[in-house]
Amino acid sequence: MKYSVSPVVKIAVKAKDGKDLPKLVEGLKKLSKSDPLVVCTTEESGEHVIAGCGELHVEICLKDLRDEYAQCDFVVSDPVVSFRETVSEMSSQTCLAKSPNKHNRIYLVAEPMDEELSKAIEDGSVGPKADPKERAKLLTEKFDWDKDTAQRKIWCYGPETDGPNLVVDQTQAVQYLIEIKEHVNSAFQWTTKEG
C-alpha cells in the first residue's frame, strides 16, 4: 500500500533522565516500524525528531511512545509545521553566488516547469532512472527542449535525486564548470529537500 501523505508536523523529544536515553532511542525505532506514516530521525545536534501527518497523529505517536514503546518519561518541544514553496513564475532577479576565493561567480534563475513535465518525471518516463536516449527524445518531441540540453545539460533531479525539480546547465563555453557541478547539485538537493 502506498500513501501520498508527507509528514509536516515535527516535534523534538528528549529523555527527562539521561539514563533513559537508550530506552527512548529503542522506542523511536519501534514507533517508526509500527507506523508507516511517521518519520523518526536524529538531527546533527543530537535532537530526536518525530514527524507526523498532523498534530493529532503526532499526539497519538507520543502517547504510544510513552505508554508502549519507550516506557519512559520525556520532554516534548512545541510542534513545528514545515511548509513548502514552489516557483510560480520566472524569477524577477538573477541570484549571484560567489565562491569563497571570489574567483568564481554563479548566476541562477528559477523558472516553473510545465505541469506535464513534472508528472512525467514523477512517473519515471523522464526521470533520472529512464533511458537517457528515450528521455532526450521525449523532452525534445513532447516538451520542446533543445536536443543538446535534453541529452547533456541536466545536472540533477531533486529532492532525493529523483524528485520533479531540475538543475539545467544553460551556460555556453565556460571552462572548468564540471569542477563545481557536485557543489551545485549538493546545494540544490538541500534546497529542494527543505522546501
LINFENVEN-V184204 format. One record per backbone hydrogen bond with DSSP energy under -0.5 kcal/mol. CO is the residue of the C=O (numbers start at 1). NH is the residue of the N-H. E is the energy in kcal/mol with one decimal. If there is no record, write none. Layout:
co:CO nh:NH e:E
co:CO nh:NH e:E
//
This chain:
co:8 nh:10 e:-0.5
co:8 nh:82 e:-2.7
co:9 nh:52 e:-2.8
co:10 nh:80 e:-2.7
co:11 nh:50 e:-3.2
co:12 nh:77 e:-2.6
co:13 nh:48 e:-0.9
co:14 nh:75 e:-3.8
co:17 nh:20 e:-1.8
co:18 nh:21 e:-1.4
co:20 nh:24 e:-2.3
co:21 nh:25 e:-2.6
co:22 nh:26 e:-2.3
co:23 nh:27 e:-2.6
co:24 nh:28 e:-2.4
co:25 nh:29 e:-1.8
co:26 nh:30 e:-2.1
co:27 nh:31 e:-2.5
co:28 nh:32 e:-2.4
co:29 nh:33 e:-1.5
co:30 nh:34 e:-2.1
co:31 nh:35 e:-1.9
co:34 nh:36 e:-0.5
co:35 nh:38 e:-1.1
co:39 nh:41 e:-0.5
co:39 nh:51 e:-2.6
co:41 nh:43 e:-0.5
co:41 nh:49 e:-3.1
co:43 nh:46 e:-1.8
co:47 nh:43 e:-3.0
co:47 nh:49 e:-0.6
co:48 nh:13 e:-2.8
co:49 nh:41 e:-2.5
co:49 nh:51 e:-0.5
co:50 nh:11 e:-2.5
co:51 nh:39 e:-2.5
co:52 nh:8 e:-1.6
co:52 nh:9 e:-2.3
co:54 nh:58 e:-2.3
co:55 nh:59 e:-2.3
co:56 nh:60 e:-2.3
co:57 nh:61 e:-2.1
co:58 nh:62 e:-2.5
co:59 nh:63 e:-2.2
co:60 nh:64 e:-2.6
co:61 nh:65 e:-2.6
co:62 nh:66 e:-2.6
co:63 nh:67 e:-2.9
co:64 nh:68 e:-2.6
co:64 nh:69 e:-1.9
co:65 nh:70 e:-2.6
co:65 nh:71 e:-1.2
co:73 nh:16 e:-1.7
co:75 nh:14 e:-2.1
co:80 nh:10 e:-3.1
co:80 nh:82 e:-0.6
co:86 nh:88 e:-0.6
co:93 nh:95 e:-0.5
co:95 nh:108 e:-2.6
co:97 nh:106 e:-2.8
co:99 nh:102 e:-2.0
co:104 nh:99 e:-2.1
co:106 nh:97 e:-2.4
co:106 nh:108 e:-0.5
co:108 nh:95 e:-2.7
co:110 nh:91 e:-2.8
co:114 nh:118 e:-2.0
co:115 nh:119 e:-2.1
co:116 nh:120 e:-2.2
co:117 nh:121 e:-2.2
co:118 nh:122 e:-2.4
co:119 nh:123 e:-2.4
co:120 nh:124 e:-0.6
co:120 nh:125 e:-0.8
co:120 nh:126 e:-1.7
co:121 nh:124 e:-0.7
co:127 nh:130 e:-1.3
co:131 nh:135 e:-3.0
co:132 nh:136 e:-2.5
co:133 nh:137 e:-2.2
co:134 nh:138 e:-2.6
co:135 nh:139 e:-2.7
co:136 nh:140 e:-2.3
co:137 nh:141 e:-2.5
co:138 nh:142 e:-2.4
co:138 nh:143 e:-0.9
co:139 nh:143 e:-0.6
co:139 nh:145 e:-2.1
co:146 nh:150 e:-2.5
co:147 nh:151 e:-1.9
co:148 nh:152 e:-2.7
co:148 nh:153 e:-0.6
co:149 nh:153 e:-1.6
co:153 nh:155 e:-0.7
co:153 nh:169 e:-2.9
co:156 nh:167 e:-2.0
co:158 nh:165 e:-1.5
co:159 nh:162 e:-1.4
co:159 nh:163 e:-1.0
co:165 nh:158 e:-1.8
co:166 nh:168 e:-0.5
co:167 nh:155 e:-2.9
co:167 nh:156 e:-0.9
co:168 nh:170 e:-0.6
co:173 nh:175 e:-0.5
co:174 nh:177 e:-0.7
co:176 nh:179 e:-1.0
co:177 nh:180 e:-1.5
co:177 nh:181 e:-0.5
co:178 nh:181 e:-0.6
co:180 nh:184 e:-2.4
co:181 nh:185 e:-2.7
co:182 nh:186 e:-2.3
co:183 nh:187 e:-2.3
co:184 nh:188 e:-2.4
co:185 nh:189 e:-2.5
co:186 nh:190 e:-2.1
co:187 nh:191 e:-2.4
co:188 nh:192 e:-2.8
co:189 nh:193 e:-2.0
co:190 nh:194 e:-1.9
co:191 nh:195 e:-1.0
co:195 nh:85 e:-2.4
//
